Amino acid sequence: MMSVSSTLQLKKAILVTIDGPAGAGKTTVSKLLAEQLDYRYLDTGALYRAVAFGIMQSRIYTDDDMAVDIFLKKSRLTLSPATKGFRLVWNDQDITDHLRTPEISMMASAVSAKPAVRNFLIDVQRKIGQDKSLVCEGRDMGTIVFPDADIKFFLDANPEIRALRRYRELTLCTSSITLDDVSKDMLERDRNDRQRAIAPLIPAPDAIIIDASGMGIPAVINHMTTTIVSRFGSTGAKKTHQH
């Protein structure tokens, strides 16, 4: 069945970054904003999860920097365009559907501060961003990867709300996780992300900070689109047909 929806048409193609901690709603907001703009969506956290997945499979120790560096130089991460986003292929294996587990998330946080990992991924991300028309989600998109992004958002929420959101997401995949487990993991990950020496989780100086603790997703999207249109203008809404 075909339906008609509207996408926002800007006067020029832009690059949007959305940073923030785990559970703040970045993934949902980024996907919906990309739909509103008819842009492609890049979950950069998934790239770090992909590296974590590869390292777990290889059974090397994450604290062995030399082994990690050698491993990555022999590895290949390919982003295959899909509907509004990308499929992630590690060497020749499509691993897109295997990355949303607590173990992978914790390892991704642990390896994300490693220079070898960041160097491995930064070129991949910047190449994708060259053509703009992209919404990028992550933790250092506006500070390190795309410091010249056209507009930057930092999405946050209080820890209790973020833990509950992540718990609900994870229970779709597994029934063995508890809210207490998720809360503890999230607090540890927050601490790791904010205190690491390389690319800590902080808002860019020119980022628009949104506290979504008391906001629904539609309100966050409305705030973002209103801000984007006020800066870059719009040629109106374009109707698109969807099956």
FIKOLZA-1660 file (N, C-alpha, C; in steps of 0.1 Angstrom, whole numbers, plus 5000, padded with zeros to 4 digits):
% residues 243
   i   px   py   pz ch aa at
   1 5008 4988 5000  A  M  N
   1 5000 5000 5000  A  M CA
   1 5009 5012 5000  A  M  C
   2 5005 5022 4992  A  M  N
   2 5014 5034 4991  A  M CA
   2 5008 5046 4999  A  M  C
   3 5017 5052 5006  A  S  N
   3 5013 5064 5014  A  S CA
   3 5021 5076 5010  A  S  C
   4 5016 5088 5013  A  V  N
   4 5023 5100 5009  A  V CA
   4 5027 5107 5022  A  V  C
   5 5040 5111 5023  A  S  N
   5 5045 5118 5034  A  S CA
   5 5053 5130 5029  A  S  C
   6 5057 5139 5038  A  S  N
   6 5064 5151 5034  A  S CA
   6 5078 5152 5040  A  S  C
   7 5087 5156 5032  A  T  N
   7 5101 5158 5036  A  T CA
   7 5104 5173 5035  A  T  C
   8 5112 5178 5044  A  L  N
   8 5116 5192 5044  A  L CA
   8 5127 5194 5034  A  L  C
   9 5125 5204 5025  A  Q  N
   9 5135 5207 5015  A  Q CA
   9 5143 5220 5019  A  Q  C
  10 5156 5218 5021  A  L  N
  10 5164 5230 5025  A  L CA
  10 5169 5237 5012  A  L  C
  11 5174 5249 5014  A  K  N
  11 5179 5256 5002  A  K CA
  11 5193 5251 4998  A  K  C
  12 5200 5244 5007  A  K  N
  12 5213 5238 5003  A  K CA
  12 5215 5225 5011  A  K  C
  13 5223 5216 5006  A  A  N
  13 5226 5204 5013  A  A CA
  13 5235 5207 5025  A  A  C
  14 5233 5201 5037  A  I  N
  14 5241 5204 5049  A  I CA
  14 5245 5191 5055  A  I  C
  15 5254 5192 5065  A  L  N
  15 5259 5181 5073  A  L CA
  15 5254 5184 5087  A  L  C
  16 5247 5175 5093  A  V  N
  16 5241 5176 5107  A  V CA
  16 5248 5166 5116  A  V  C
  17 5253 5170 5127  A  T  N
  17 5259 5161 5137  A  T CA
  17 5250 5161 5150  A  T  C
  18 5248 5149 5155  A  I  N
  18 5240 5148 5168  A  I CA
  18 5249 5140 5177  A  I  C
  19 5254 5146 5188  A  D  N
  19 5262 5139 5198  A  D CA
  19 5254 5138 5211  A  D  C
  20 5259 5129 5220  A  G  N
  20 5253 5128 5233  A  G CA
  20 5256 5114 5238  A  G  C
  21 5252 5112 5251  A  P  N
  21 5255 5099 5258  A  P CA
  21 5245 5088 5254  A  P  C
  22 5248 5076 5258  A  A  N
  22 5240 5065 5255  A  A CA
  22 5226 5067 5261  A  A  C
  23 5216 5063 5254  A  G  N
  23 5202 5063 5259  A  G CA
  23 5195 5076 5258  A  G  C
  24 5202 5086 5253  A  A  N
  24 5196 5100 5252  A  A CA
  24 5185 5101 5241  A  A  C
  25 5185 5091 5232  A  G  N
  25 5175 5091 5221  A  G CA
  25 5181 5094 5208  A  G  C
  26 5195 5095 5207  A  K  N
  26 5202 5099 5195  A  K CA
  26 5197 5091 5183  A  K  C
  27 5197 5078 5184  A  T  N
  27 5194 5069 5173  A  T CA
  27 5180 5072 5167  A  T  C
  28 5170 5072 5176  A  T  N
  28 5157 5075 5171  A  T CA
  28 5155 5088 5165  A  T  C
  29 5161 5098 5172  A  V  N
  29 5160 5112 5167  A  V CA
  29 5167 5114 5154  A  V  C
  30 5179 5108 5153  A  S  N
  30 5187 5110 5141  A  S CA
  30 5181 5103 5129  A  S  C
  31 5175 5092 5131  A  K  N
  31 5168 5085 5120  A  K CA
  31 5156 5093 5115  A  K  C
  32 5148 5098 5125  A  L  N
  32 5136 5106 5121  A  L CA
  32 5140 5119 5115  A  L  C
  33 5150 5126 5120  A  L  N
  33 5155 5138 5114  A  L CA
  33 5159 5136 5100  A  L  C
  34 5167 5125 5098  A  A  N
  34 5172 5122 5084  A  A CA
  34 5160 5120 5075  A  A  C
  35 5149 5113 5080  A  E  N
  35 5137 5111 5071  A  E CA
  35 5131 5125 5068  A  E  C
  36 5130 5133 5078  A  Q  N
  36 5124 5147 5076  A  Q CA
  36 5131 5154 5065  A  Q  C
  37 5145 5153 5065  A  L  N
  37 5153 5160 5055  A  L CA
  37 5155 5153 5042  A  L  C
  38 5151 5140 5042  A  D  N
  38 5153 5131 5031  A  D CA
  38 5169 5129 5029  A  D  C
  39 5175 5128 5040  A  Y  N
  39 5190 5126 5041  A  Y CA
  39 5193 5112 5045  A  Y  C
  40 5206 5108 5042  A  R  N
  40 5211 5095 5047  A  R CA
  40 5215 5096 5062  A  R  C
  41 5213 5086 5069  A  Y  N
  41 5216 5085 5084  A  Y CA
  41 5229 5077 5086  A  Y  C
  42 5238 5082 5094  A  L  N
  42 5250 5074 5098  A  L CA
  42 5251 5073 5113  A  L  C
  43 5250 5060 5118  A  D  N
  43 5251 5057 5132  A  D CA
  43 5266 5054 5134  A  D  C
  44 5274 5064 5138  A  T  N
  44 5288 5062 5140  A  T CA
  44 5291 5053 5152  A  T  C
  45 5282 5052 5161  A  G  N
  45 5284 5043 5172  A  G CA
  45 5285 5029 5167  A  G  C
  46 5277 5026 5156  A  A  N
  46 5277 5012 5151  A  A CA
  46 5291 5009 5144  A  A  C
  47 5298 5019 5140  A  L  N
  47 5311 5017 5134  A  L CA
  47 5321 5012 5145  A  L  C
  48 5320 5018 5157  A  Y  N
  48 5328 5014 5169  A  Y CA
  48 5324 5000 5173  A  Y  C
  49 5311 4997 5173  A  R  N
  49 5306 4984 5176  A  R CA
  49 5311 4974 5166  A  R  C
  50 5312 4978 5154  A  A  N
  50 5317 4969 5143  A  A CA
  50 5332 4965 5146  A  A  C
  51 5340 4975 5150  A  V  N
  51 5354 4972 5154  A  V CA
  51 5354 4963 5166  A  V  C
  52 5346 4966 5176  A  A  N
  52 5345 4958 5188  A  A CA
  52 5341 4943 5185  A  A  C
  53 5332 4942 5175  A  F  N
  53 5328 4928 5171  A  F CA
  53 5339 4921 5165  A  F  C
  54 5347 4928 5156  A  G  N
  54 5358 4922 5150  A  G CA
  54 5369 4918 5159  A  G  C
  55 5371 4926 5169  A  I  N
  55 5381 4923 5180  A  I CA
  55 5377 4911 5188  A  I  C
  56 5364 4911 5192  A  M  N
  56 5359 4900 5200  A  M CA
  56 5361 4887 5192  A  M  C
  57 5358 4887 5179  A  Q  N
  57 5359 4875 5171  A  Q CA
  57 5373 4870 5170  A  Q  C
  58 5383 4880 5170  A  S  N
  58 5397 4877 5168  A  S CA
  58 5403 4872 5181  A  S  C
  59 5396 4874 5192  A  R  N
  59 5401 4870 5205  A  R CA
  59 5414 4877 5209  A  R  C
  60 5417 4888 5204  A  I  N
  60 5429 4896 5209  A  I CA
  60 5425 4904 5221  A  I  C
  61 5435 4908 5229  A  Y  N
  61 5432 4916 5241  A  Y CA
  61 5431 4930 5237  A  Y  C
  62 5420 4937 5242  A  T  N
  62 5418 4951 5239  A  T CA
  62 5429 4960 5245  A  T  C
  63 5436 4956 5255  A  D  N
  63 5446 4964 5261  A  D CA
  63 5460 4962 5254  A  D  C
  64 5460 4954 5244  A  D  N
  64 5473 4952 5237  A  D CA
  64 5472 4961 5224  A  D  C
  65 5477 4973 5226  A  D  N
  65 5475 4983 5215  A  D CA
  65 5482 4979 5202  A  D  C
  66 5493 4972 5203  A  M  N
  66 5501 4968 5191  A  M CA
  66 5493 4957 5184  A  M  C
  67 5487 4948 5191  A  A  N
  67 5479 4937 5185  A  A CA
  67 5467 4943 5178  A  A  C
  68 5460 4953 5185  A  V  N
  68 5448 4959 5179  A  V CA
  68 5452 4967 5166  A  V  C
  69 5463 4974 5166  A  D  N
  69 5468 4981 5155  A  D CA
  69 5471 4972 5143  A  D  C
  70 5478 4961 5146  A  I  N
  70 5481 4951 5135  A  I CA
  70 5468 4945 5130  A  I  C
  71 5459 4942 5139  A  F  N
  71 5447 4936 5135  A  F CA
  71 5439 4945 5125  A  F  C
  72 5438 4958 5129  A  L  N
  72 5430 4967 5121  A  L CA
  72 5436 4970 5107  A  L  C
  73 5449 4969 5107  A  K  N
  73 5456 4971 5094  A  K CA
  73 5453 4960 5084  A  K  C
  74 5449 4949 5089  A  K  N
  74 5446 4937 5081  A  K CA
  74 5431 4936 5079  A  K  C
  75 5423 4945 5085  A  S  N
  75 5409 4944 5084  A  S CA
  75 5403 4954 5075  A  S  C
  76 5390 4952 5071  A  R  N
  76 5383 4961 5062  A  R CA
  76 5369 4963 5066  A  R  C
  77 5365 4975 5068  A  L  N
  77 5351 4978 5072  A  L CA
  77 5345 4986 5060  A  L  C
  78 5334 4980 5054  A  T  N
  78 5328 4986 5043  A  T CA
  78 5314 4990 5046  A  T  C
  79 5310 5002 5042  A  L  N
  79 5296 5007 5044  A  L CA
  79 5289 5006 5031  A  L  C
  80 5279 4997 5031  A  S  N
  80 5271 4995 5019  A  S CA
  80 5258 5003 5020  A  S  C
  81 5255 5013 5011  A  P  N
  81 5243 5021 5012  A  P CA
  81 5231 5012 5012  A  P  C
  82 5222 5015 5021  A  A  N
  82 5209 5008 5022  A  A CA
  82 5198 5019 5022  A  A  C
  83 5186 5016 5024  A  T  N
  83 5175 5026 5024  A  T CA
  83 5177 5035 5036  A  T  C
  84 5181 5048 5032  A  K  N
  84 5183 5058 5042  A  K CA
  84 5195 5056 5051  A  K  C
  85 5202 5046 5050  A  G  N
  85 5213 5043 5059  A  G CA
  85 5224 5034 5052  A  G  C
  86 5230 5026 5061  A  F  N
  86 5241 5018 5056  A  F CA
  86 5241 5004 5062  A  F  C
  87 5245 4994 5055  A  R  N
  87 5248 4981 5061  A  R CA
  87 5263 4980 5063  A  R  C
  88 5267 4974 5074  A  L  N
  88 5281 4973 5078  A  L CA
  88 5287 4959 5075  A  L  C
  89 5297 4959 5067  A  V  N
  89 5303 4946 5063  A  V CA
  89 5318 4946 5068  A  V  C
  90 5321 4937 5077  A  W  N
  90 5334 4935 5083  A  W CA
  90 5341 4924 5075  A  W  C
  91 5352 4928 5068  A  N  N
  91 5358 4920 5058  A  N CA
  91 5347 4915 5048  A  N  C
  92 5342 4903 5049  A  D  N
  92 5332 4899 5039  A  D CA
  92 5319 4895 5046  A  D  C
  93 5318 4898 5059  A  Q  N
  93 5306 4894 5067  A  Q CA
  93 5297 4906 5071  A  Q  C
  94 5285 4906 5067  A  D  N
  94 5275 4916 5071  A  D CA
  94 5272 4914 5085  A  D  C
  95 5276 4924 5094  A  I  N
  95 5274 4922 5108  A  I CA
  95 5264 4932 5114  A  I  C
  96 5257 4939 5105  A  T  N
  96 5248 4950 5110  A  T CA
  96 5238 4945 5121  A  T  C
  97 5233 4933 5120  A  D  N
  97 5223 4929 5129  A  D CA
  97 5229 4922 5141  A  D  C
  98 5242 4923 5144  A  H  N
  98 5248 4916 5155  A  H CA
  98 5255 4926 5165  A  H  C
  99 5252 4938 5164  A  L  N
  99 5260 4948 5171  A  L CA
  99 5253 4954 5183  A  L  C
 100 5240 4951 5186  A  R  N
 100 5233 4957 5197  A  R CA
 100 5232 4948 5209  A  R  C
 101 5243 4945 5215  A  T  N
 101 5243 4937 5227  A  T CA
 101 5251 4945 5238  A  T  C
 102 5248 4942 5251  A  P  N
 102 5256 4949 5261  A  P CA
 102 5271 4947 5261  A  P  C
 103 5275 4935 5257  A  E  N
 103 5289 4931 5256  A  E CA
 103 5296 4940 5245  A  E  C
 104 5290 4941 5234  A  I  N
 104 5295 4948 5223  A  I CA
 104 5296 4963 5226  A  I  C
 105 5285 4968 5233  A  S  N
 105 5285 4982 5237  A  S CA
 105 5296 4986 5246  A  S  C
 106 5298 4977 5256  A  M  N
 106 5309 4980 5266  A  M CA
 106 5323 4979 5259  A  M  C
 107 5325 4969 5251  A  M  N
 107 5338 4968 5244  A  M CA
 107 5340 4980 5234  A  M  C
 108 5329 4984 5228  A  A  N
 108 5330 4996 5219  A  A CA
 108 5335 5008 5227  A  A  C
 109 5329 5010 5239  A  S  N
 109 5333 5021 5247  A  S CA
 109 5348 5020 5251  A  S  C
 110 5352 5008 5254  A  A  N
 110 5366 5005 5258  A  A CA
 110 5376 5008 5246  A  A  C
 111 5373 5004 5234  A  V  N
 111 5382 5005 5223  A  V CA
 111 5381 5019 5216  A  V  C
 112 5370 5026 5219  A  S  N
 112 5368 5039 5211  A  S CA
 112 5379 5049 5214  A  S  C
 113 5385 5048 5226  A  A  N
 113 5396 5058 5229  A  A CA
 113 5409 5055 5223  A  A  C
 114 5411 5043 5217  A  K  N
 114 5424 5039 5212  A  K CA
 114 5427 5046 5199  A  K  C
 115 5439 5052 5198  A  P  N
 115 5442 5059 5186  A  P CA
 115 5441 5051 5173  A  P  C
 116 5445 5038 5174  A  A  N
 116 5445 5030 5162  A  A CA
 116 5430 5028 5157  A  A  C
 117 5421 5027 5167  A  V  N
 117 5407 5025 5163  A  V CA
 117 5401 5038 5157  A  V  C
 118 5404 5049 5163  A  R  N
 118 5399 5062 5159  A  R CA
 118 5405 5065 5145  A  R  C
 119 5418 5063 5143  A  N  N
 119 5424 5065 5130  A  N CA
 119 5418 5056 5119  A  N  C
 120 5415 5044 5123  A  F  N
 120 5409 5034 5114  A  F CA
 120 5395 5039 5109  A  F  C
 121 5388 5046 5118  A  L  N
 121 5374 5050 5114  A  L CA
 121 5372 5064 5110  A  L  C
 122 5381 5073 5113  A  I  N
 122 5379 5087 5110  A  I CA
 122 5379 5090 5095  A  I  C
 123 5387 5083 5088  A  D  N
 123 5387 5085 5073  A  D CA
 123 5374 5079 5067  A  D  C
 124 5370 5068 5072  A  V  N
 124 5357 5062 5067  A  V CA
 124 5346 5072 5069  A  V  C
 125 5345 5078 5081  A  Q  N
 125 5334 5088 5084  A  Q CA
 125 5335 5100 5075  A  Q  C
 126 5347 5106 5074  A  R  N
 126 5349 5118 5067  A  R CA
 126 5346 5116 5052  A  R  C
 127 5349 5105 5047  A  K  N
 127 5346 5102 5033  A  K CA
 127 5331 5102 5030  A  K  C
 128 5324 5096 5039  A  I  N
 128 5309 5095 5038  A  I CA
 128 5303 5109 5039  A  I  C
 129 5309 5118 5047  A  G  N
 129 5304 5131 5050  A  G CA
 129 5307 5141 5039  A  G  C
 130 5315 5138 5029  A  Q  N
 130 5320 5148 5019  A  Q CA
 130 5308 5153 5011  A  Q  C
 131 5298 5145 5008  A  D  N
 131 5287 5150 4999  A  D CA
 131 5276 5156 5007  A  D  C
 132 5278 5157 5021  A  K  N
 132 5267 5163 5029  A  K CA
 132 5254 5155 5028  A  K  C
 133 5243 5162 5029  A  S  N
 133 5230 5155 5029  A  S CA
 133 5230 5143 5038  A  S  C
 134 5236 5145 5050  A  L  N
 134 5238 5134 5060  A  L CA
 134 5236 5139 5074  A  L  C
 135 5229 5130 5082  A  V  N
 135 5228 5132 5096  A  V CA
 135 5237 5122 5103  A  V  C
 136 5247 5126 5111  A  C  N
 136 5256 5118 5117  A  C CA
 136 5254 5117 5132  A  C  C
 137 5253 5106 5138  A  E  N
 137 5251 5104 5152  A  E CA
 137 5263 5098 5159  A  E  C
 138 5267 5103 5170  A  G  N
 138 5279 5097 5177  A  G CA
 138 5282 5104 5190  A  G  C
 139 5295 5104 5194  A  R  N
 139 5299 5110 5206  A  R CA
 139 5309 5122 5204  A  R  C
 140 5316 5122 5192  A  D  N
 140 5325 5132 5189  A  D CA
 140 5324 5137 5175  A  D  C
 141 5312 5137 5170  A  M  N
 141 5310 5141 5156  A  M CA
 141 5312 5156 5154  A  M  C
 142 5307 5164 5163  A  G  N
 142 5308 5178 5162  A  G CA
 142 5321 5184 5167  A  G  C
 143 5329 5176 5175  A  T  N
 143 5341 5180 5181  A  T CA
 143 5353 5176 5173  A  T  C
 144 5354 5163 5169  A  I  N
 144 5366 5158 5163  A  I CA
 144 5364 5154 5148  A  I  C
 145 5354 5146 5145  A  V  N
 145 5352 5141 5132  A  V CA
 145 5348 5152 5122  A  V  C
 146 5338 5159 5125  A  F  N
 146 5333 5170 5116  A  F CA
 146 5332 5183 5124  A  F  C
 147 5344 5189 5127  A  P  N
 147 5344 5202 5134  A  P CA
 147 5338 5213 5126  A  P  C
 148 5337 5211 5113  A  D  N
 148 5331 5222 5104  A  D CA
 148 5317 5218 5100  A  D  C
 149 5310 5209 5107  A  A  N
 149 5297 5206 5103  A  A CA
 149 5288 5218 5103  A  A  C
 150 5278 5218 5094  A  D  N
 150 5269 5230 5092  A  D CA
 150 5261 5233 5105  A  D  C
 151 5256 5223 5112  A  I  N
 151 5249 5225 5124  A  I CA
 151 5251 5213 5133  A  I  C
 152 5253 5216 5146  A  K  N
 152 5256 5205 5156  A  K CA
 152 5246 5206 5168  A  K  C
 153 5242 5194 5171  A  F  N
 153 5233 5192 5183  A  F CA
 153 5240 5183 5193  A  F  C
 154 5237 5186 5206  A  F  N
 154 5241 5177 5217  A  F CA
 154 5229 5173 5224  A  F  C
 155 5225 5160 5223  A  L  N
 155 5213 5156 5229  A  L CA
 155 5215 5148 5242  A  L  C
 156 5209 5153 5253  A  D  N
 156 5212 5147 5266  A  D CA
 156 5199 5144 5273  A  D  C
 157 5199 5137 5284  A  A  N
 157 5188 5134 5293  A  A CA
 157 5193 5129 5306  A  A  C
 158 5185 5129 5317  A  N  N
 158 5191 5124 5329  A  N CA
 158 5193 5109 5329  A  N  C
 159 5203 5104 5338  A  P  N
 159 5207 5090 5337  A  P CA
 159 5196 5080 5339  A  P  C
 160 5186 5083 5348  A  E  N
 160 5175 5074 5350  A  E CA
 160 5167 5072 5337  A  E  C
 161 5164 5082 5331  A  I  N
 161 5156 5081 5318  A  I CA
 161 5163 5074 5307  A  I  C
 162 5176 5077 5306  A  R  N
 162 5184 5071 5296  A  R CA
 162 5186 5056 5299  A  R  C
 163 5187 5052 5311  A  A  N
 163 5189 5038 5315  A  A CA
 163 5176 5030 5311  A  A  C
 164 5164 5036 5314  A  L  N
 164 5151 5030 5311  A  L CA
 164 5149 5029 5296  A  L  C
 165 5153 5039 5288  A  R  N
 165 5152 5038 5274  A  R CA
 165 5161 5027 5268  A  R  C
 166 5173 5026 5273  A  R  N
 166 5182 5016 5268  A  R CA
 166 5177 5002 5272  A  R  C
 167 5172 5001 5284  A  Y  N
 167 5167 4988 5289  A  Y CA
 167 5155 4983 5280  A  Y  C
 168 5146 4992 5277  A  R  N
 168 5135 4988 5268  A  R CA
 168 5140 4984 5255  A  R  C
 169 5150 4990 5250  A  E  N
 169 5156 4987 5237  A  E CA
 169 5162 4973 5237  A  E  C
 170 5170 4970 5248  A  L  N
 170 5177 4958 5249  A  L CA
 170 5167 4946 5252  A  L  C
 171 5156 4948 5259  A  T  N
 171 5147 4937 5261  A  T CA
 171 5140 4932 5249  A  T  C
 172 5141 4939 5238  A  L  N
 172 5136 4934 5225  A  L CA
 172 5145 4923 5220  A  L  C
 173 5158 4923 5224  A  C  N
 173 5168 4914 5219  A  C CA
 173 5170 4902 5229  A  C  C
 174 5169 4905 5242  A  T  N
 174 5172 4895 5252  A  T CA
 174 5163 4897 5265  A  T  C
 175 5160 4886 5272  A  S  N
 175 5152 4887 5284  A  S CA
 175 5161 4885 5296  A  S  C
 176 5174 4884 5295  A  S  N
 176 5183 4881 5306  A  S CA
 176 5188 4894 5312  A  S  C
 177 5185 4905 5307  A  I  N
 177 5191 4918 5312  A  I CA
 177 5181 4924 5322  A  I  C
 178 5187 4931 5332  A  T  N
 178 5178 4938 5342  A  T CA
 178 5181 4953 5341  A  T  C
 179 5171 4961 5346  A  L  N
 179 5173 4975 5345  A  L CA
 179 5185 4980 5354  A  L  C
 180 5187 4973 5365  A  D  N
 180 5199 4976 5373  A  D CA
 180 5212 4973 5366  A  D  C
 181 5212 4963 5358  A  D  N
 181 5224 4960 5350  A  D CA
 181 5227 4971 5340  A  D  C
 182 5216 4975 5333  A  V  N
 182 5217 4985 5323  A  V CA
 182 5222 4998 5329  A  V  C
 183 5216 5002 5341  A  S  N
 183 5219 5014 5348  A  S CA
 183 5234 5014 5352  A  S  C
 184 5239 5003 5357  A  K  N
 184 5253 5003 5361  A  K CA
 184 5262 5004 5349  A  K  C
 185 5259 4996 5339  A  D  N
 185 5267 4996 5326  A  D CA
 185 5268 5011 5320  A  D  C
 186 5256 5017 5321  A  M  N
 186 5255 5031 5315  A  M CA
 186 5263 5041 5323  A  M  C
 187 5263 5040 5336  A  L  N
 187 5271 5049 5344  A  L CA
 187 5286 5047 5342  A  L  C
 188 5290 5034 5341  A  E  N
 188 5304 5031 5338  A  E CA
 188 5308 5037 5324  A  E  C
 189 5299 5035 5315  A  R  N
 189 5302 5039 5301  A  R CA
 189 5303 5054 5301  A  R  C
 190 5293 5061 5308  A  D  N
 190 5293 5076 5308  A  D CA
 190 5307 5081 5314  A  D  C
 191 5311 5074 5325  A  R  N
 191 5324 5078 5331  A  R CA
 191 5335 5076 5322  A  R  C
 192 5336 5065 5315  A  N  N
 192 5346 5062 5305  A  N CA
 192 5347 5072 5294  A  N  C
 193 5335 5075 5288  A  D  N
 193 5334 5084 5277  A  D CA
 193 5337 5098 5280  A  D  C
 194 5333 5103 5292  A  R  N
 194 5335 5117 5296  A  R CA
 194 5350 5119 5301  A  R  C
 195 5356 5109 5306  A  Q  N
 195 5369 5111 5312  A  Q CA
 195 5381 5107 5304  A  Q  C
 196 5378 5100 5292  A  R  N
 196 5389 5096 5284  A  R CA
 196 5397 5108 5279  A  R  C
 197 5410 5105 5277  A  A  N
 197 5419 5116 5272  A  A CA
 197 5417 5120 5258  A  A  C
 198 5414 5110 5250  A  I  N
 198 5412 5112 5235  A  I CA
 198 5397 5114 5232  A  I  C
 199 5393 5125 5227  A  A  N
 199 5379 5127 5222  A  A CA
 199 5369 5124 5233  A  A  C
 200 5370 5131 5244  A  P  N
 200 5360 5128 5255  A  P CA
 200 5346 5133 5250  A  P  C
 201 5336 5127 5257  A  L  N
 201 5322 5131 5253  A  L CA
 201 5319 5145 5259  A  L  C
 202 5320 5155 5251  A  I  N
 202 5316 5169 5255  A  I CA
 202 5309 5175 5244  A  I  C
 203 5301 5185 5246  A  P  N
 203 5295 5193 5235  A  P CA
 203 5305 5201 5228  A  P  C
 204 5304 5203 5215  A  A  N
 204 5312 5212 5208  A  A CA
 204 5308 5226 5213  A  A  C
 205 5318 5236 5212  A  P  N
 205 5315 5249 5217  A  P CA
 205 5303 5256 5210  A  P  C
 206 5301 5252 5197  A  D  N
 206 5290 5258 5190  A  D CA
 206 5278 5248 5188  A  D  C
 207 5278 5238 5197  A  A  N
 207 5266 5229 5196  A  A CA
 207 5254 5234 5203  A  A  C
 208 5242 5231 5198  A  I  N
 208 5230 5234 5204  A  I CA
 208 5226 5223 5213  A  I  C
 209 5226 5225 5226  A  I  N
 209 5224 5215 5236  A  I CA
 209 5209 5214 5239  A  I  C
 210 5204 5201 5238  A  I  N
 210 5190 5198 5241  A  I CA
 210 5189 5188 5252  A  I  C
 211 5182 5192 5263  A  D  N
 211 5179 5183 5274  A  D CA
 211 5166 5176 5271  A  D  C
 212 5166 5164 5267  A  A  N
 212 5153 5157 5263  A  A CA
 212 5147 5149 5275  A  A  C
 213 5151 5152 5287  A  S  N
 213 5145 5145 5299  A  S CA
 213 5130 5146 5299  A  S  C
 214 5125 5158 5297  A  G  N
 214 5111 5160 5298  A  G CA
 214 5104 5162 5284  A  G  C
 215 5111 5158 5274  A  M  N
 215 5106 5160 5260  A  M CA
 215 5103 5147 5253  A  M  C
 216 5093 5147 5245  A  G  N
 216 5090 5135 5237  A  G CA
 216 5098 5136 5224  A  G  C
 217 5099 5125 5217  A  I  N
 217 5107 5125 5204  A  I CA
 217 5101 5136 5194  A  I  C
 218 5088 5137 5192  A  P  N
 218 5083 5147 5183  A  P CA
 218 5087 5161 5186  A  P  C
 219 5088 5164 5199  A  A  N
 219 5092 5178 5204  A  A CA
 219 5107 5180 5201  A  A  C
 220 5115 5170 5203  A  V  N
 220 5129 5172 5199  A  V CA
 220 5131 5174 5184  A  V  C
 221 5124 5166 5176  A  I  N
 221 5125 5167 5162  A  I CA
 221 5120 5181 5157  A  I  C
 222 5109 5186 5163  A  N  N
 222 5104 5199 5159  A  N CA
 222 5114 5210 5163  A  N  C
 223 5120 5209 5175  A  H  N
 223 5130 5219 5179  A  H CA
 223 5142 5219 5169  A  H  C
 224 5146 5207 5165  A  M  N
 224 5158 5206 5155  A  M CA
 224 5154 5212 5142  A  M  C
 225 5143 5207 5136  A  T  N
 225 5139 5212 5123  A  T CA
 225 5136 5227 5123  A  T  C
 226 5130 5232 5133  A  T  N
 226 5128 5247 5134  A  T CA
 226 5141 5254 5134  A  T  C
 227 5151 5249 5142  A  T  N
 227 5164 5256 5142  A  T CA
 227 5171 5255 5129  A  T  C
 228 5170 5243 5122  A  I  N
 228 5177 5242 5109  A  I CA
 228 5171 5251 5099  A  I  C
 229 5158 5252 5098  A  V  N
 229 5151 5261 5088  A  V CA
 229 5155 5275 5091  A  V  C
 230 5155 5279 5104  A  S  N
 230 5159 5293 5107  A  S CA
 230 5173 5297 5103  A  S  C
 231 5181 5287 5102  A  R  N
 231 5195 5290 5098  A  R CA
 231 5197 5288 5083  A  R  C
 232 5191 5279 5077  A  F  N
 232 5194 5275 5063  A  F CA
 232 5183 5278 5053  A  F  C
 233 5171 5281 5058  A  G  N
 233 5160 5283 5049  A  G CA
 233 5154 5271 5044  A  G  C
 234 5142 5272 5038  A  S  N
 234 5135 5260 5032  A  S CA
 234 5128 5264 5020  A  S  C
 235 5127 5255 5010  A  T  N
 235 5119 5257 4998  A  T CA
 235 5106 5251 5000  A  T  C
 236 5102 5247 5012  A  G  N
 236 5089 5240 5014  A  G CA
 236 5090 5225 5016  A  G  C
 237 5079 5219 5017  A  A  N
 237 5078 5205 5019  A  A CA
 237 5076 5198 5006  A  A  C
 238 5083 5186 5004  A  K  N
 238 5082 5179 4992  A  K CA
 238 5074 5166 4995  A  K  C
 239 5064 5162 4988  A  K  N
 239 5057 5150 4990  A  K CA
 239 5064 5138 4984  A  K  C
 240 5066 5128 4992  A  T  N
 240 5073 5116 4987  A  T CA
 240 5063 5104 4989  A  T  C
 241 5064 5094 4980  A  H  N
 241 5056 5083 4980  A  H CA
 241 5063 5071 4986  A  H  C
 242 5057 5064 4995  A  Q  N
 242 5063 5053 5002  A  Q CA
 242 5054 5041 5001  A  Q  C
 243 5060 5029 4999  A  H  N
 243 5052 5017 4998  A  H CA
 243 5049 5011 5012  A  H  C
% end
